[in-house]
Amino acid sequence: MSKNTFVEPLPLSNVENGLAGERAQFLLNTWKENRGVMIRDSRMTKLSPWLLLTLPSANPGDVPTITFAGKETTFRRFFPHALDPEAQKPATSFLPQVYRKGVADGYQTVFRGDPWLDIQRTGNRLGAGVPDMTLQRLLVRFETRSGIVRIFCLMELLEIHERRDLSDRTHHQRYCRQKSDWHPAYQAMARPSAMHDGNIW
């Protein structure tokens, strides 16, 4: 990873070959098979707890508005107050500006229709109380038959690092990204945990 950035783009072949995990592979394959059109699919409903959905546009250098955050997402885990219905500001404003600016380019690519995969080493960019993490992010653009567009973000927490020395890779805590037998067909049906109405759209 470059010393000048905390985000490194990765080839989509990592997803296609299964190197990015089964959840990512399933999401990208679904996007390809349906040519970016989202249809009712119980397997996608089972994946929804790990998905964060946004609007398909944002100001340059910023991230788009969040419309849905699954209960297993890193955003819900580390910024639970952002999703409070009584919050007085947009959920994305809880993310520090330095982080939002650093991850914005991926969204601009996906707005144009191309999937995006990257790996991030967050350091202290997510603010006090949030650990330094290595994250993997897959973004894809879906549209319903009625024309509603959303960006699907699948963020996998790969590793949590101790704060005392970000450059010392010997001090870290591995995070289990996913169960080895994970597949949408094996998961129990779960109602999506959304910000407002329980619907990912």
Stockholm file with secondary structure:
# STOCKHOLM 1.0

chainA/1-201         MSKNTFVEPLPLSNVENGLAGERAQFLLNTWKENRGVMIRDSRMTKLSPWLLLTLPSANPGDVPTITFAGKETTFRRFFPHALDPEAQKPATSFLPQVYRKGVADGYQTVFRGDPWLDIQRTGNRLGAGVPDMTLQRLLVRFETRSGIVRIFCLMELLEIHERRDLSDRTHHQRYCRQKSDWHPAYQAMARPSAMHDGNIW
#=GR chainA/1-201 SS CCTTCSEEECCTHHHHTTTTCHHHHHHHHHHHHTTTEECCCHHHHHHGGGEEEECSCCCTTSCCCEEEECTTSHHHHHCGGGGCTTCSSCGGGGSCHHHHHHHHHHHHHHHTTCCEEEEEECTTTTCTTSCEEEEEEEEEEEEETTSCEEEEEEEEEEEEECTTCTTCTTSEEECCCSCTTCCGGGSCCCCCCCSSSSCCC
#=GC SS_cons         CCTTCSEEECCTHHHHTTTTCHHHHHHHHHHHHTTTEECCCHHHHHHGGGEEEECSCCCTTSCCCEEEECTTSHHHHHCGGGGCTTCSSCGGGGSCHHHHHHHHHHHHHHHTTCCEEEEEECTTTTCTTSCEEEEEEEEEEEEETTSCEEEEEEEEEEEEECTTCTTCTTSEEECCCSCTTCCGGGSCCCCCCCSSSSCCC
//
